[in-house]
Amino acid sequence: MPLRDTLLNLAITAVLVLMVVLGGILLKESRPKPLPALPVPVAGVPGESLPGEGGQPKKIEDRFLIFPRATLVESRANEADTLRIRIGNDEHVFVLYFVDALEASMNHPQRVAEQARYFGHTTDNVIITAGEEASAYVAELLKTRPFEVITRWERVPNTLRYYALIRFLREDGQRVYLVDLLLRKGYARLDGVHTPLPGDPRDLPTYLAELMSLTRKAREEKQGVWAKVTP
């Protein structure tokens, strides 16, 4: 083949290759570019998520807020002193001031062991059984009697749980706190975070003395877990 023909064929081939490459580039540029991914907000699970894992903690208030139309939300995580409650359209997990109620599961074995020592060096099984009774007792109360939640959104450290008081109106017109009932029924021990009672004439030392008296009565009368332990 003459040199001129060879050079002509090479030139034609180069032009064709260039056209194919340019066509590919133009086709790629003409396609719509995908939109950048937007972060999806995570609502967070009350009482389970850490603040950095979704959800925003409530701002702590200087004064207590009273929510009179609260309702219990059924949850497997509910226990006698830790409750998921709906206020308006929002759900929150509240932990009671003043008490450490009996554990209803072995999710926290160290706490179960501590409670077993406190209530007379009994067994884990005794604590869990009484804890299940305590949870059922509280759930029945909250489902059948109107109650109010009193909180200033003081957060349990490293969680989205909040400390609170739960209060009932008795038939005689007097108000009673759930912590009083738990101690009197032998379903909890006096422990945890304390707080002055909002709008109550009793100061904190007076109220703590009353709670200790309720604990003594429950022990003497073999209420709740006290009926299941040997002296």
C-alpha contacts under 8 A as a table, 3 or more apart, distances in Angstrom:
res1	aa1	res2	aa2	distance
1	M	5	D	6.60
1	M	6	T	6.67
2	P	5	D	5.42
2	P	6	T	6.44
3	L	6	T	5.05
3	L	7	L	6.21
4	R	7	L	5.26
4	R	8	L	6.21
5	D	8	L	4.99
5	D	9	N	6.21
6	T	9	N	5.23
6	T	10	L	6.29
7	L	10	L	5.10
7	L	11	A	6.16
8	L	11	A	5.10
8	L	12	I	6.24
9	N	12	I	5.11
9	N	13	T	6.14
10	L	13	T	5.10
10	L	14	A	6.13
11	A	14	A	5.13
11	A	15	V	6.20
12	I	15	V	5.13
12	I	16	L	6.24
13	T	16	L	5.10
13	T	17	V	6.18
14	A	17	V	5.13
14	A	18	L	6.11
15	V	18	L	5.09
15	V	19	M	6.15
16	L	19	M	5.07
16	L	20	V	6.26
17	V	20	V	5.15
17	V	21	V	6.26
18	L	21	V	5.13
18	L	22	L	6.08
19	M	22	L	5.12
19	M	23	G	5.96
20	V	23	G	5.07
20	V	24	G	6.24
21	V	24	G	5.18
21	V	25	I	6.33
22	L	25	I	5.09
22	L	26	L	6.17
23	G	26	L	5.17
23	G	27	L	6.08
24	G	27	L	5.13
24	G	28	K	6.17
25	I	28	K	5.20
25	I	29	E	6.24
26	L	29	E	5.14
26	L	30	S	6.16
27	L	30	S	5.17
27	L	31	R	6.66
28	K	31	R	5.55
29	E	32	P	7.81
41	P	54	G	7.48
42	V	53	E	7.87
42	V	54	G	4.96
42	V	55	G	6.44
43	A	54	G	5.69
43	A	55	G	4.92
44	G	48	E	7.90
44	G	49	S	5.62
44	G	53	E	6.90
44	G	54	G	4.50
44	G	55	G	4.46
45	V	48	E	5.42
45	V	49	S	5.23
45	V	54	G	7.91
45	V	55	G	7.46
45	V	160	L	7.85
46	P	49	S	6.34
46	P	91	E	7.44
46	P	92	H	5.65
46	P	93	V	5.78
46	P	159	T	7.93
46	P	160	L	5.31
46	P	161	R	6.31
47	G	92	H	7.39
47	G	93	V	5.37
47	G	94	F	7.95
47	G	159	T	5.70
47	G	160	L	4.69
47	G	161	R	4.42
48	E	159	T	6.25
48	E	160	L	6.65
48	E	161	R	7.78
49	S	52	G	7.95
49	S	53	E	5.86
49	S	54	G	6.64
49	S	55	G	7.49
49	S	159	T	6.18
49	S	160	L	6.35
50	L	53	E	5.22
50	L	54	G	7.05
50	L	158	N	5.84
50	L	159	T	5.01
50	L	160	L	6.39
51	P	54	G	5.98
51	P	55	G	6.12
51	P	56	Q	6.00
51	P	57	P	6.47
51	P	158	N	7.27
51	P	159	T	6.81
51	P	160	L	6.77
52	G	55	G	7.73
56	Q	160	L	7.98
57	P	155	R	7.77
57	P	160	L	5.98
58	K	153	W	6.18
59	K	153	W	6.60
60	I	152	R	5.78
60	I	153	W	4.83
60	I	154	E	5.47
60	I	155	R	7.64
61	E	64	F	6.83
61	E	152	R	4.90
61	E	153	W	6.40
61	E	154	E	7.72
62	D	152	R	6.92
63	R	152	R	6.06
64	F	150	I	6.24
64	F	151	T	5.24
64	F	152	R	4.49
64	F	198	P	6.64
65	L	150	I	5.60
65	L	151	T	5.45
65	L	152	R	5.83
66	I	148	E	6.64
66	I	149	V	5.81
66	I	150	I	4.56
66	I	151	T	6.74
67	F	70	A	6.32
67	F	87	I	7.16
67	F	148	E	5.37
67	F	149	V	5.11
67	F	150	I	6.36
68	P	147	F	6.36
68	P	148	E	4.14
68	P	149	V	6.50
69	R	87	I	7.02
69	R	88	G	7.92
69	R	146	P	7.49
69	R	147	F	7.08
69	R	148	E	6.33
70	A	85	I	6.63
70	A	86	R	5.75
70	A	87	I	5.02
70	A	88	G	7.43
70	A	146	P	8.00
70	A	147	F	6.74
70	A	148	E	6.07
70	A	149	V	6.72
71	T	85	I	5.64
71	T	86	R	5.27
71	T	87	I	6.88
71	T	142	L	7.29
71	T	143	K	7.48
72	L	83	L	7.42
72	L	84	R	6.31
72	L	85	I	4.61
72	L	86	R	6.28
72	L	139	A	7.64
72	L	142	L	6.24
72	L	143	K	6.62
73	V	83	L	7.86
73	V	84	R	5.42
73	V	85	I	5.26
73	V	86	R	6.36
73	V	91	E	7.93
74	E	78	N	7.46
74	E	84	R	7.32
75	S	78	N	5.41
75	S	84	R	6.88
77	A	82	T	7.85
77	A	83	L	7.70
78	N	81	D	7.96
78	N	82	T	5.62
78	N	83	L	4.88
78	N	84	R	6.47
78	N	135	S	7.38
79	E	82	T	5.03
79	E	83	L	6.25
79	E	101	A	7.90
79	E	103	E	7.30
79	E	104	A	6.68
79	E	131	G	7.85
79	E	132	E	8.00
79	E	134	A	7.74
79	E	135	S	4.99
80	A	83	L	7.23
80	A	101	A	5.89
80	A	102	L	7.34
80	A	131	G	7.51
80	A	134	A	5.65
80	A	135	S	4.37
80	A	136	A	7.82
80	A	137	Y	7.85
80	A	138	V	5.75
80	A	139	A	7.78
81	D	94	F	8.00
81	D	95	V	5.67
81	D	96	L	5.31
81	D	99	V	7.33
81	D	100	D	6.84
81	D	101	A	5.57
82	T	93	V	6.79
82	T	94	F	5.69
82	T	95	V	4.58
82	T	96	L	6.66
83	L	93	V	5.41
83	L	94	F	5.37
83	L	95	V	6.65
84	R	91	E	6.66
84	R	92	H	5.57
84	R	93	V	4.25
84	R	94	F	6.35
85	I	91	E	5.55
85	I	92	H	5.52
85	I	93	V	6.19
85	I	94	F	7.25
86	R	89	N	6.75
86	R	90	D	5.58
86	R	91	E	4.29
86	R	92	H	6.42
87	I	90	D	5.42
87	I	91	E	6.19
87	I	92	H	7.72
92	H	161	R	7.01
92	H	162	Y	7.75
93	V	160	L	7.54
93	V	161	R	5.09
93	V	162	Y	6.50
94	F	161	R	5.60
94	F	162	Y	4.88
94	F	163	Y	5.55
94	F	164	A	5.91
95	V	156	V	7.86
95	V	161	R	6.77
95	V	162	Y	5.98
95	V	163	Y	4.75
95	V	164	A	5.99
96	L	99	V	6.52
96	L	163	Y	5.64
96	L	164	A	5.18
96	L	165	L	5.75
96	L	166	I	7.49
96	L	179	V	7.32
97	Y	163	Y	5.97
97	Y	164	A	5.95
97	Y	165	L	6.20
97	Y	179	V	7.70
97	Y	192	G	6.45
97	Y	193	V	5.37
97	Y	194	H	5.71
97	Y	195	T	7.09
98	F	179	V	6.97
98	F	190	L	5.92
98	F	191	D	5.41
98	F	192	G	5.19
98	F	193	V	5.49
98	F	194	H	5.11
98	F	195	T	7.77
99	V	179	V	6.47
99	V	183	L	7.98
99	V	188	A	6.17
99	V	189	R	5.64
99	V	190	L	4.72
99	V	191	D	4.69
99	V	192	G	5.60
99	V	193	V	7.84
100	D	188	A	5.53
100	D	189	R	5.42
100	D	190	L	6.44
100	D	191	D	5.47
100	D	192	G	6.27
101	A	131	G	7.34
101	A	134	A	7.79
101	A	182	L	7.47
101	A	187	Y	5.92
101	A	188	A	3.91
101	A	189	R	6.30
102	L	112	V	7.75
102	L	115	Q	7.19
102	L	127	I	6.28
102	L	128	I	7.12
102	L	130	A	6.81
102	L	131	G	4.47
102	L	134	A	7.13
102	L	187	Y	5.93
102	L	188	A	5.54
102	L	189	R	7.94
103	E	106	M	7.48
103	E	108	H	7.94
103	E	111	R	7.67
103	E	112	V	6.22
103	E	127	I	6.58
103	E	128	I	5.73
103	E	131	G	4.95
103	E	132	E	7.61
104	A	127	I	7.47
104	A	128	I	4.67
104	A	129	T	6.88
104	A	130	A	7.45
104	A	131	G	4.24
104	A	132	E	4.79
104	A	135	S	7.21
105	S	108	H	7.46
105	S	128	I	5.76
105	S	131	G	7.77
105	S	132	E	7.96
106	M	109	P	5.19
106	M	112	V	7.05
106	M	128	I	7.55
108	H	111	R	5.55
108	H	112	V	6.43
109	P	112	V	4.96
109	P	113	A	6.16
110	Q	113	A	5.13
110	Q	114	E	6.28
111	R	114	E	4.95
111	R	115	Q	6.16
112	V	115	Q	5.14
112	V	116	A	6.13
112	V	124	D	6.20
112	V	127	I	6.80
112	V	128	I	7.77
113	A	116	A	4.99
113	A	117	R	6.34
113	A	124	D	6.49
114	E	117	R	5.24
114	E	118	Y	6.26
115	Q	118	Y	4.96
115	Q	119	F	6.06
115	Q	127	I	7.16
116	A	119	F	5.41
116	A	120	G	6.62
116	A	121	H	5.23
116	A	122	T	4.96
116	A	123	T	5.89
116	A	124	D	6.18
116	A	126	V	7.95
116	A	127	I	6.33
117	R	120	G	5.66
117	R	121	H	4.08
117	R	122	T	6.47
118	Y	121	H	6.54
119	F	122	T	6.64
119	F	225	V	7.52
119	F	226	W	7.07
119	F	229	V	7.11
120	G	229	V	6.14
120	G	230	T	6.77
120	G	231	P	6.57
121	H	229	V	7.91
122	T	126	V	6.73
122	T	127	I	7.70
122	T	229	V	5.92
122	T	230	T	7.57
123	T	126	V	5.34
123	T	127	I	6.69
124	D	127	I	5.17
124	D	128	I	6.26
125	N	128	I	5.13
125	N	129	T	6.05
126	V	129	T	5.22
126	V	130	A	6.16
126	V	225	V	7.49
126	V	228	K	6.81
126	V	229	V	7.83
127	I	130	A	5.28
127	I	131	G	5.88
127	I	225	V	7.15
128	I	131	G	4.84
128	I	132	E	6.16
129	T	132	E	5.26
129	T	133	E	6.54
130	A	133	E	5.01
130	A	134	A	6.19
130	A	187	Y	7.05
130	A	224	G	6.67
130	A	225	V	5.59
131	G	134	A	4.92
131	G	135	S	6.18
131	G	187	Y	6.96
132	E	135	S	5.14
132	E	136	A	6.22
133	E	136	A	5.18
133	E	137	Y	6.08
134	A	137	Y	5.02
134	A	138	V	6.26
134	A	182	L	7.71
134	A	187	Y	5.64
135	S	138	V	5.26
135	S	139	A	6.10
136	A	139	A	5.11
136	A	140	E	6.13
137	Y	140	E	5.32
137	Y	141	L	6.34
138	V	141	L	5.06
138	V	142	L	6.20
139	A	142	L	5.26
139	A	143	K	6.09
140	E	143	K	5.18
140	E	144	T	6.06
141	L	144	T	5.39
141	L	145	R	5.67
142	L	145	R	5.60
142	L	146	P	6.89
142	L	147	F	6.85
143	K	146	P	7.83
145	R	168	F	7.46
146	P	168	F	6.61
146	P	169	L	7.56
147	F	166	I	6.72
147	F	167	R	5.63
147	F	168	F	4.79
147	F	169	L	7.17
148	E	166	I	5.75
148	E	167	R	5.42
148	E	168	F	6.70
149	V	164	A	6.62
149	V	165	L	5.91
149	V	166	I	4.81
149	V	167	R	6.67
150	I	164	A	5.54
150	I	165	L	5.01
150	I	166	I	6.23
150	I	167	R	7.72
151	T	154	E	7.26
151	T	162	Y	7.65
151	T	163	Y	6.56
151	T	164	A	4.60
151	T	165	L	6.49
152	R	163	Y	7.90
152	R	164	A	7.52
153	W	162	Y	5.49
153	W	163	Y	6.69
153	W	164	A	7.69
154	E	162	Y	5.45
154	E	163	Y	5.61
154	E	164	A	7.97
155	R	159	T	7.13
155	R	160	L	6.59
155	R	161	R	5.79
155	R	162	Y	4.38
155	R	163	Y	6.20
156	V	159	T	5.80
156	V	160	L	6.98
156	V	161	R	5.43
156	V	162	Y	5.51
156	V	163	Y	6.50
165	L	177	Y	6.97
165	L	178	L	7.44
165	L	179	V	7.90
166	I	177	Y	5.78
166	I	178	L	5.58
166	I	179	V	7.85
167	R	175	R	6.54
167	R	176	V	5.59
167	R	177	Y	4.34
167	R	178	L	5.93
168	F	175	R	5.58
168	F	176	V	5.37
168	F	177	Y	6.27
168	F	178	L	7.34
169	L	173	G	6.12
169	L	174	Q	5.91
169	L	175	R	4.51
169	L	176	V	6.44
170	R	173	G	5.33
170	R	174	Q	5.29
170	R	175	R	5.75
170	R	176	V	6.83
171	E	174	Q	7.32
176	V	180	D	6.95
176	V	181	L	7.86
177	Y	180	D	5.40
177	Y	181	L	6.88
178	L	181	L	5.15
178	L	182	L	6.25
179	V	182	L	5.12
179	V	183	L	6.25
180	D	183	L	5.45
180	D	184	R	6.11
180	D	211	L	6.56
180	D	214	L	7.21
181	L	184	R	5.07
181	L	185	K	5.99
182	L	185	K	5.23
182	L	186	G	6.26
182	L	187	Y	5.10
182	L	188	A	5.66
183	L	186	G	5.17
183	L	187	Y	5.89
183	L	188	A	5.27
183	L	189	R	6.43
183	L	190	L	7.45
183	L	211	L	7.15
183	L	214	L	5.98
183	L	215	T	5.41
183	L	218	A	7.05
184	R	187	Y	7.68
184	R	214	L	5.03
184	R	215	T	6.02
184	R	217	K	6.91
184	R	218	A	5.25
184	R	223	Q	7.55
185	K	218	A	6.12
185	K	223	Q	5.44
185	K	224	G	5.53
186	G	189	R	7.87
186	G	215	T	7.08
186	G	218	A	5.31
186	G	219	R	7.02
186	G	222	K	7.74
186	G	223	Q	4.95
186	G	224	G	4.25
186	G	225	V	5.65
186	G	226	W	6.30
187	Y	224	G	5.65
187	Y	225	V	6.30
189	R	215	T	7.37
190	L	211	L	7.29
190	L	212	M	7.25
190	L	215	T	7.76
195	T	204	L	7.06
196	P	203	D	6.54
196	P	204	L	5.24
197	L	200	D	5.47
197	L	202	R	7.41
197	L	203	D	7.33
197	L	204	L	7.20
200	D	203	D	7.64
202	R	206	T	5.94
202	R	207	Y	6.12
203	D	206	T	5.46
203	D	207	Y	6.32
204	L	207	Y	5.17
204	L	208	L	6.11
205	P	208	L	5.13
205	P	209	A	6.18
206	T	209	A	5.18
206	T	210	E	6.42
207	Y	210	E	5.03
207	Y	211	L	6.31
208	L	211	L	5.03
208	L	212	M	6.24
209	A	212	M	5.13
209	A	213	S	6.26
210	E	213	S	5.01
210	E	214	L	6.32
211	L	214	L	5.04
211	L	215	T	6.33
212	M	215	T	5.03
212	M	216	R	6.34
213	S	216	R	5.13
213	S	217	K	6.30
214	L	217	K	5.16
214	L	218	A	6.25
215	T	218	A	5.19
215	T	219	R	6.29
216	R	219	R	5.15
216	R	220	E	6.10
217	K	220	E	5.09
217	K	221	E	5.99
218	A	221	E	5.25
218	A	222	K	5.88
218	A	223	Q	4.95
218	A	224	G	7.61
218	A	226	W	7.21
219	R	222	K	5.12
219	R	223	Q	6.34
219	R	226	W	5.55
220	E	223	Q	7.91
222	K	225	V	7.55
222	K	226	W	4.73
222	K	227	A	4.41
223	Q	226	W	5.38
223	Q	227	A	5.62
224	G	227	A	5.81
224	G	228	K	7.48
225	V	228	K	5.24
225	V	229	V	6.73
226	W	229	V	5.54
